[in-house]
Amino acid sequence: MSKMTGYYSEIRIYFKDDVKYIEKRYPLPFYSRDQIEDLRQRVLLQRNAFEEMHIPISELIDLEIIRKGKSFNLVATEKFEGLDFADVVDEQNFEMYLEKMLDDIYKPLLKSSSNHLLPAGIDTVIRNYVYRSELNEFCYVDFMPPKVFYKGHYTQEVPEITGPFYDIRLLTHNDRAGVIYTLYINLARKFPAKRKFILAKFEQFLSGINEVQLSKHINESPFYRLDDTKKAARIVTALNDWKGLNYLILREAACFTAEVNKKFAGKLDDFFRLTHHETNPDSEEYGLLPKERFDKAKKIIIENLLSP
């Protein structure tokens, strides 16, 4: 039987006393109750850290451990806060909502520390930013798996990950400059036609909060202000591995490709799934990007760059 953890494998939205709630159930096979209690404490620790940084977060009603058969589930019940960023924006309001999301979430996050590593990390996937219309603010809603400094270690995955992908997760979740680079890529993933506009907004935002140095990975990327598709293909061809910043450069290359090749834009989510690390802990390649998938990802980008 696989030990794979299913994040959000069961979601239930319901009303109670005219209030809308969301229940997120996390199946955790082969985890003891004590292990899940430890995980529960890490979730609460990250939520508390965000509150201390004055970052709006979803209202937690309950976080409980429930037995299901021979195993246990961690079940979070939260107030349903609204629609996520991608669902509220359109051509007319994109700039306004992007500025608001950056101000509501990322200004307090990035200004919370002058260290390059944040004690509480963040997952920059766009669905994690939900707009509370009644308060006119974005809030952050995803704390599983928790990304927090705990017992002398930055936790990243469940089960915990090791090796080169741990370094990638630390870069993308906790490193302040890495977080900015990853957020830009995730926004360009959802809105490839707006990639250059997003870049300009990031430069403006970081200048406004006196953190221009956090754009270093964006500015040093070979795709920064690049327009030549043949040169882009050569850059991807030259990537010898997926480790470290190469992983983000590969994904940025996919966003660049989607900007110039509209047919590929509809396949970006498939590409990002292809380049996710192996998630089955039973596999010898857990926490790695198998070579065949890395080679396939490069081939897909190159073909779509040269044959738009």
N, C-alpha and C positions, 0 to 999 in steps of 0.2 A: 504494500500500500504506500502511495506517495506521501511524503511529509510536506508537500507544498502548502503554503499559507495562502488563504484566499482573502485578500483585502477587499472589504465591501462586497463579499460574495452574496450577502443577503442584506438588502436595503428595503426598509418599509417606511412609507410616508403616511401619516394618519392625523386626524383631527381629534382633539379632546378639549371640551369646553371652548369651542370656537378658536382654539390655538392649533397651529400646524406644527407637527413634530416630525423628525426623521430619526429612525432607528438604524444603526449600522452594526451589523453582527459580523465578528471576525472569527471564523473557525480556526482553531489552533490545535490540530491533531498532534499527538505525541508530546504535548506540553503539560507538565504537572500544574496543579493549582498554584503552587508556590512560584513557579516560573511565570505564570500569567499574572499573578499579583505583582511581581517585580516589573513586568511590562506595564501594568496598570499604573504603577507609581511613576514610571518614566513618562507616560502620557500626561499625567497630572503635572509633573515637573515642567514639561515643555509648555503646557498651557499657562502655568503660573509665570514662567519666564516671559512669555509673550504679553501677559497682562502687566507685568512690571515694566516692560518696554513701551507700554501704552499702545500696543497694536490691537485693534479691534478683532475679536475672535468670536466664534459661534458660542451661544449660550449652552453650557452643558447642564443637562437635567440629571443624568445618572450615568455612571460608568461602572458596570457590574460584571462579575464573573458568573456565568450560568453553565451548569452541567448539561451536556447534550449527549445522551448515550454513555459511552465510556470515556468521552473527552470533554473538554471545556471550551466555551466561547467567551470572548470578551465582547460585551455589548454596550455601545455608546448610544445614549438617547440625548438628542440635542433639539433645540428649537429650530424649526426650518426658517432659514434666514432670507431666502430669496433665490434669484437666478444668478448664475455665475457670469463672469466677465464676457465670455464669448456670446452669451445669450442676450445681454442687454445692449451691446454696442451695435451701431450701424454706421453708414457712411457719414452721417451728419454729426453724430455724437462721439465718434471714436476718440478724437483728440481729447475731449473733455473727460471722458471716462478713464483714458490711459493716465492722464495727469492726476486724476483723483485717486486711482489705484496706487500709483507711485507715492503720492503724498500720504495716503492713509496707512499703507502697509510698509513701504520701503524706506520712507524718510525716518520713522522711529526705529526701524530695524537696523539700518546702516549707521545711524547716529548713536546707537546704544553702546557702541564700543569702538575704540580706536585700534584694537587688535585686529589682525587680519582674519582670525577665526572667531566666529560667533559662538557663544556657549550654547545657544539654542538655534538649531538650523531651521531651514525652510525648504519646502518642496515647491519649486517655481512653476509647476504645471498649472495652466491657466484656469482649469476648473476649480482650483482651490481658493479662488477669490470670488466671493459672493457679495452682491450688492444689496444692502439693506435700504430699501427705498424710503422707509419711514424715518430713518436717521441720516439719509443722504451720505452713506459711507460704505466702503468695502470692508469686509471682514474675512479673516482667514479661517478655513474650516477643516483642515486635514492634519491630524496629529498621529497618524498610524501609517507606517511605523514611526515611533518617536525619534526625533533627531536632536539629542541633547547630551551635554557633558554629564556623565553619570559614573560614579565610582572610578574616576580617573580615566575615562574612555568616552570618546564621541560615538554614541550609538547611531546606527544608520539603517539596518535592515532587521527583519525577523524571518528566519534565523539570521544572526549577525553574519556579516560578510567579511571576508579577509582578502588580502592580496591587492592587485592593481585596481579592482573595482571599489574597494574600500577607499582608496586614495581619490578615485573619481567622485565618489559620493561625498567625501569630505570637501572636495573642491566645489562641487555643485550645490551643496546644502549649507556649508558652514563658512567657507572662505568668502569674505565680502566681495572681492573682485570676481571670484568664480560664480557667486550667486548672480551678480549683475550680468555676466556673460551668458549664463544659463537662462536667465529670465528673458533676455533679448532673443535667444534662440527659440524658446518656447512660444513667445509672442509671434515671431516670424513663422513658426510652424503653423499656427492657427490663421495667420494673416500674411501670407508670403508676399502679396502685392504691396503691402505696407512696410516691407522690411527697411527700406531707406528712411522712411518717415519715422519708424520706431527708433532707428539709430540716432536721428537728429534729436528726438525727444529725450532719449537717454542722456545725450551730451548736455542738453539744456538742464535736465533735472539734476544731474550730478554737479554741474557748475553751481546751480542754485543752492545746493546744500553743502557746498565747499568740499566735495569728495571726488574731484575729477580724476584722482589717481585710481579710482575703482573701475575706470573704463579701460584699464591697461590691456586686458585680454582681448577686448573688442578692437582696440586700436592696433594691437600687434598681430591680429589675425591676418593671414594672407588674403582673406576675402574682404577686408575693410576697404570700402570704396572701389571694389573691383567691378568691372563691367565686361571683361573679356571672357567669354565662355570657354575658349580653347585654353587659355591660361588656367582657368578654374579646373578644367579636366586634367591638366598637367599637375596641378597641386594635389588633386585627389590621387592620381596615379602614384605620386611620390610618397604617399603615406604608407609607411612600412608596418605600422602596428596601430592599435586602437587605444593605447595606454595614455594616461595623463591628458594633456590638452588636446592631443590628437583626436580623442573621442568627441570632444565638443567641436573641433574643426570639421570632423566628418559630418556631424549633424548640421552645422552651419552651412556646409557645402550643399546639403540636401535642401535647405531653405533657400539658398541662392538659386539652386536649380529650379525649384518650384516657382520662383519669381520670374524666371526667364522662359520656363516651359509650363504653360498653364495646364497641360494634360497631366503633368507629374504632380501638380499641386494637390489634386484629389487623392493622391497615393501617399502623401506625407505621413499620415498616421500609420500606415502599413510599414513604411520605412523605419519609423521610430520604434515600432514593435520589433522589427527585425534586428535592430541594433541595441535592444535591451539585453542586459546580462542574463545568462541562464538562471532561471529562478527555481528550478527543482533541486532541493538539497540532496536528493538521491543520486544526482548526476555527478560524475567526476569533474564536470566543467561548471558546477555551481559557482556563481560569482564571476564568471568569465564570459567573454564574447567569443564563441567558437570561431575558429579561423574560416570555416566555410561561409559563415554568416558575414564576417568582416569582408571577405573577398567578394561575396555577392553584393553587399552594400556598395562597395566601391564601383563595381561593374554597373550597377543600376544608375548611379549618379553620372558616371562617364557617358553611358549610352544616352541618357536624357539630356545631357549638356550638348552632345555633339549631334543629336538627331531630334531637335525640338519639334 
